Amino acid sequence: MEEEAALVARAEREKVTVPNLLISSALSEHSDSPTERRAIAAELMSLHNLLARSSNNINQLARQANATSEFPAEAREALKHIRSVAMRIDRTIEGLM
């Protein structure tokens, strides 16, 4: 009965059902709780949004450069890097779900 009470208490803390907690724990390859994984996913989504805004700024620079025919190579490399990081974040988020 102590084990059951501990499961119920943890499930309440994690805001999940006991079956969900057990399944999540059994299938998890790491020890993060469902709440911790949701927090990690939320942080990654926040980073993804930041990268998206940065990418938008670089795209605006690209439009300006197209109008003036002057676009520094560093801006192209920065955009390439931002896109690769965003893809890595997406893959990480998918792995958490």
N, C-alpha and C positions, 0 to 999 in steps of 0.2 A: 503494500500500500504506500510506502514511502516513495518508491520509484514512480508510482502513478501520480502522486501529489507533486513530485518534482517535475514530471513531464507537463502536467497541467499548468503549473506555475510558469515554467519556461515558455510554453506555448502562448500563454497570456502576455508575457513580457515581449515575445517576438511578434505578437499580434497575428498568429496563425493558429490553425487547428492542430490538435495533437497528431492526427494522422499526417497532416502536411509536414509538421516538424519531424516526425519519424522518417517519412519518405525523403525529405530534404537531407536529413542527417545521414541516412543510409546511402544515398546516391552522391553525396558530396565527396569530392576528392581532397578537399581541404576542410579546415575546421571553422570557417566563417559561418556565422549564423545567418538565417534568412534576412534579418534586419541589417546585419553588416553588409551582406551582398547587395541589398537594395541601396544602402548608403554609398557603396562603391560605385554601383551603376549610376546613381544620381550624380555623383561627382564626375564620372566619366562623361555623362551627357552634358554637364556644365562645361567641361573642357572642350567637348565637341562643338558646342555652341560658340565658345570663344574662338575656336579655330575657324568656324564658319564665318564669323564676323570679320576675322582677319583676312580670310580668303576674299570676302566681298570687297574689303578695302584694296586688296591687291588687284582685283578685277577692275575696280574703278581707276587705279593707276594705269592698268593696261589700256583701258578705253582712252584715257588722256594721252598715253604714249602713242596710241594709234592715230590720234588726231594730230599730234605733233611730230610723228615719226621718230621719236626718241624714247627708247625704253631700255633701262639698264638690265644687263644680264642677271644681276643679283636679284632683281624682282622676279624674274622667271624661276630662278632657283628657289627663292623663298616660297613661291606658290606651289612648286613641285613638292617641296618639303612639307608644307601645310597639308596638302592633299594626302601624302603618304602617312602622316601622323593621324589624320582623321580616319583613314582606313584602318589603321592599327587600333584605334580606339573603338571603332565599330566592331571589329573582330573580338576585342576583349569583352565588350558588352554582351555580344552574342554568346560568348563562352560562359558568362555569368548566369544567363537565363536558363 
